Amino acid sequence: MKTGLTLTTAAALALVAGSALAQSQGVSKDEIVIGSIQDLSGPIAGFGKQVRMGMLLRVDEINEQGGINGRKIKLLVEDSKYDPRNAVLAAQKLVNQDKIFAMVGHIGTAQNMAAMPVQFSKNVLNFYPITAAREMYEPFHKLKYSFAATYYEQMKIMVPKLAKEKGAKKVCAMYQDDEFGLEVKRGAEDGLKAAGMTLASETTYKRGATDFASQMQKLQAEQCDLVVMGTIIRETIGGIATAKRLNFNPTFVGSSASYTDLIHKLGGPAMNGFYAAMTVQHPYLDSASQPMRFWANKYQTKFNEEPTVFSVYGYGSIDAFIRAATKAGPNLSTDSFIKAMDTMKIPPDIFGSAEMTFSPTKRLGSNATRLSQITDGRWKVLSEYMTSP
């Protein structure tokens, strides 16, 4: 009888252990713990802080409404300083110590690629990363979900379009010497090739660089009349300002990574005329759209500063997470979340984004992109959404 009780107790303990293992980390009776890695003190800290505030706004909204199926969201944010090595350390802390359920809105291409192995070893989702690199959904992995038209696709569509409109004879590129910059260059190259053109010249810079004189002198000597910019904030401003000082005035076009109000706010009138691909409109406080204007003023009231498109990325990443976690139902797990996402359709929002759809084989919400230009110190949308043929 004693042996029978021992066996029964052992079986019961095994069942309890099994159910505990089946339950995803970061999900308790009244809380869902999610993590994010931002640049809060490095070269794109301007973006990282805005993403974080956008995320916090949506988290506060849903928690004030009672949470998701009775669970409040707890958001933990770590600083990568835009360095892949720091991103690995941040991911290890969030995944192994803080036991997050999902990584949401992690910023940076190289940073995501460095952190994903840490997450995937513990079955932690990489959800809506704030980068438009193809690696965010390719190669396929069940834990990857991306939303933004890729840098590659943006440039593949926009560079030949602009080259044709401007009658460009020599298309060149300046890009960051990492996966982000390479994606911008590759898209431009393939788009030009399809249009019967080639990239005439290229030059690179190291992440965090501040001097672009040699790069612009090279492109000027090559007589480039359209320059593809695989740049982010200060590199875009520094590169264009340097070109203007050299009396070098080609058409400049960048990806969505340089679609930010910081370009015209920090760069001033010299930035007028700069083109960028984009997927979401910048939320100006005096926007013509009443819902966007209302949201922008709500954000400003909460954080005492104006929102940006990166605030919208942060807000949107949490909103999409809420939609999927709600659809997954009260028994939230990684598997139930994936099942919900794989039938998800997210309609166009107040920020002018395209409809997003996901499936068991489609992990990029939308590959549509638009063109915008800085005119009189603010971004103006120039086109409808476009995709590759």
Secondary structure, DSSP 8 states (H G I E B T S, - for coil): -HHHHHHHHHHHHHHHHHHHHHS-TTB-SSEEEEEEEE-SSSTTHHHHHHHHHHHHHHHHHHHHTT-BTTBEEEEEEEE-TT-HHHHHHHHHIIIIIS--SEEES-B-HHHHHHHHHHHHTTT-EEES-B---GGGT-S--TTEEB-S--HHHHHHHHHHHHHHHHT-S-EEEEEESSHHHHHHHHHHHHHHHHTT--EEEEEEE-TT----HHHHHHHHHTT-SEEEEE--SHHHHHHHHHHHHTT---EEEE-GGG-SHHHHHHHGGGGTT-EEEESS----TT-SSHHHHHHHHHHHHHHSS---HHHHHHHHHHHHHHHHHHHH-SS--HHHHHHHHTT-EE---TT----EE-BTTB-BS---BEEEEEETTEEEE-S--B---
